[in-house]
Amino acid sequence: MKRLVFTVLFALPIIGTSQYTDVINSNRPGQSVSAYAVGKNVVQAEGGFSYEQRDHDKMLTESSLFGVDLSLRYGLLFESLEVNYDGVYNSQNITYTRTGVEDKWSNFSRNRLGLKYLLFDPYKNPEFSKPNLYSWKANHRFQWKNLIPAVSIYGGANFLMGDNPYYAGYPTFSPRAMVATQSRISPRVVLITNIAYDYIGTEFSEWSYIISLSHALRNPKWSIFIENQGIQSDRYSDELLRGGLAYLFNENFQVDLNFGTSFKNTPSRIFGALGASYRLDMHKDELKPIDDGDGIDKNAMKKKERKEKRKRGTGAEDIDLGPSKKEMRKQRKTEKKKAKENRGVIDF
């Protein structure tokens, strides 16, 4: 019943400018992946430490896990492409409650390498993000068009190292695919969804989804989030809920804290993590040519040429662009004065 409630509650939103931002774009503190890349020539590291208590009623085990996770992201070749590595190394102490026997596992519970590419970004259309210049309220209220998401695709692989107790019987290499979407519901609220197909081609293939909702507080350095994750495979199925907050120290450095739990007892899971994100910003904006006639006075080049000719003192061999406005005013004034003199009127 809990699974049904959370599936209905969180799965309703699922339907998919430049990548670079002045402020760090981190996937932490949750597990969801943003649709956007970090930006060309940006190197970004996201990592942290975690602790989890995991008890299994059927296997009669109690476990404590200490983990270290690291994600490395790099904007490759152009703005919409990112290469990334994602790894989690766990050390798990297991106690079999019926016998009192203790065991210890240590290895990677996640070890992935892949590419992410942005397929569609609604904000590349200037009309989509055009602000209302007459109403602050109109710019900050909910609009249905805000549900239109940016969409990216991910392709990569899982790698196992050595005799991994977390993945007994799995191949050393297995493909992974994912679709990530991101919608800016309002200036402060962002919705991210991920749908992934993991361990493709193996007998333990796995489907999973993540839905994450984040909200920037009145002090924009602080943000909070809530996240629902579902996992379904023959080896392991679960429903997880996370929540937490992040604090932005500066445009390149963020710290975060999150907690979570599962909704079953095979195993039951309670966990927390503390982490940080830092980027090395080597991004440079690329100059783009202006379209013909786009915001340029059609006589601008003639005016510039006329000005240059006056500076050079060019002669009759140059193209005659006609007198300037100042010369025409002076000529009209002279003609007017001569006309008055001819009528016998003296102009002081």
SULWO-V312381 format. One record per residue. PHI is phi in radians with two decimals (NA if undefined). NEAR is the number of other ideal C-beta (glycine too) atoms within 8 Angstrom. Layout:
PHI NEAR
PHI NEAR
//
This chain:
NA 4
-1.06 7
-1.07 9
-1.11 7
-1.06 8
-1.25 13
-1.12 9
-1.17 8
-1.17 8
-1.77 9
-1.54 9
-0.99 6
-1.27 10
-1.23 8
-2.32 6
NA 9
NA 5
-2.08 6
-1.25 13
-1.21 11
-2.21 9
-1.20 3
-1.94 6
-0.91 13
-1.94 9
-1.84 10
-1.40 9
-1.34 12
-1.63 11
-1.54 13
-1.79 8
-1.24 13
-1.98 11
-1.14 9
-1.28 13
-1.65 12
-1.48 13
-1.35 13
1.92 13
-1.03 11
1.15 8
-1.79 15
-1.86 10
-2.36 15
-2.08 11
-2.31 14
-2.71 10
-3.11 12
-2.12 9
-2.38 13
-2.37 11
-2.48 12
-1.86 11
-2.26 12
-2.14 10
-2.09 12
-1.19 9
-1.41 5
-1.51 7
0.97 8
-2.21 11
-2.20 9
-2.33 14
-2.18 10
-2.12 14
-1.95 10
-2.29 14
-2.21 10
-2.11 14
-2.58 10
-2.19 12
-2.00 10
-2.24 14
-2.50 11
-1.37 15
-1.88 9
1.19 4
-2.60 6
-1.02 11
-1.60 9
-2.05 13
-2.42 13
-1.82 10
-2.54 12
-2.04 9
-2.40 12
-2.44 11
-2.34 11
-1.92 11
-2.01 13
-2.13 10
-2.11 12
-1.77 10
-2.05 11
-2.10 10
-1.54 11
-1.13 8
-1.27 5
-1.87 5
1.42 7
-1.25 6
-2.02 8
-2.46 7
-2.44 8
-2.03 10
-2.55 7
3.14 12
-1.39 12
-1.57 8
-2.66 9
-2.67 10
-2.27 12
-2.45 9
-2.89 12
-2.13 11
-2.15 13
-2.31 10
-1.40 15
-1.53 7
-2.55 7
-2.35 9
-1.09 11
-1.38 8
-1.27 6
-1.51 7
-1.06 5
-1.24 5
-1.16 10
-1.80 9
-1.13 6
-1.37 5
-1.51 7
-1.32 3
-1.93 4
-2.55 6
-1.15 5
-1.08 6
-1.12 8
-1.31 9
-1.93 7
-1.52 7
-1.18 6
-2.30 5
-1.04 5
-1.12 7
-1.19 10
-1.33 9
-1.16 7
-1.65 13
-1.30 14
-2.24 12
-2.29 15
-2.08 11
-2.25 15
-2.35 8
-2.88 11
-2.66 10
-1.69 13
-2.17 9
-1.82 12
-2.10 7
1.18 5
-1.52 4
-1.55 11
-1.21 7
-1.36 9
-2.37 7
-1.09 6
1.56 5
-1.45 11
-1.25 6
-1.12 5
-2.25 8
-2.60 12
-1.25 11
-2.50 16
-2.35 11
-2.70 11
-2.03 12
-2.11 16
-2.17 14
-2.57 12
-2.15 13
-1.64 8
-1.11 9
-2.67 9
-1.00 7
-1.95 6
-2.10 11
-2.23 9
-1.96 12
-2.15 17
-2.24 14
-2.24 13
-2.19 10
-2.19 12
-2.10 10
-1.97 12
0.93 13
-1.10 10
1.50 6
-1.82 9
-1.32 5
-2.02 10
-0.98 11
-2.38 12
-1.79 11
-2.65 12
-2.39 12
-2.39 15
-2.18 15
-2.23 14
-2.14 11
-2.06 11
-2.43 9
-1.43 9
-1.40 9
-1.05 3
-1.46 5
-1.11 8
-1.25 6
-1.84 11
-2.52 11
-2.18 11
-2.62 16
-2.37 9
-2.54 15
-2.01 13
-2.23 14
-2.13 13
-2.26 12
-2.45 7
-2.74 12
-1.22 4
-1.51 5
-2.72 6
-2.33 5
-2.86 11
-2.21 13
-2.15 13
-2.26 13
-2.21 13
-2.72 10
3.06 12
-2.55 11
-2.42 15
-2.24 9
-1.67 13
-1.28 7
-2.71 5
-1.13 8
-2.05 8
-2.47 11
-2.38 13
-2.06 11
-2.66 16
-2.53 12
-2.57 13
-2.34 9
-2.81 13
-2.67 10
-1.84 12
-2.12 10
-2.60 8
-2.08 7
-2.28 8
-1.74 13
-1.51 12
-2.36 12
-2.29 9
-2.57 12
-2.63 11
-2.61 13
-2.19 9
-2.67 14
-2.67 11
-2.35 15
-2.47 10
-2.16 11
-1.80 8
-1.62 7
-2.02 7
-1.27 10
-2.28 5
-1.18 5
-1.59 4
-1.31 4
-1.99 4
-1.16 4
-1.52 7
-1.10 5
-1.00 4
1.35 5
-1.48 6
1.32 3
-2.02 7
-1.09 5
-1.12 5
-1.74 6
-1.08 8
-1.19 6
-1.12 8
-1.08 9
-1.14 8
-1.12 9
-1.08 10
-1.13 8
-1.13 8
-1.14 10
-1.14 8
-1.13 6
-1.42 6
1.17 5
-1.19 6
-1.74 5
-1.23 3
-1.23 4
-1.38 7
-1.17 3
-1.41 4
-1.67 7
1.50 3
-1.24 5
-1.36 7
-1.07 5
-1.12 6
-1.13 8
-1.18 9
-1.12 8
-1.12 8
-1.15 9
-1.14 8
-1.12 8
-1.14 8
-1.13 8
-1.15 8
-1.14 9
-1.12 8
-1.13 8
-1.15 10
-1.10 10
-1.12 6
-1.55 6
1.47 4
-1.87 6
-1.68 5
-1.77 6
-1.47 2
//
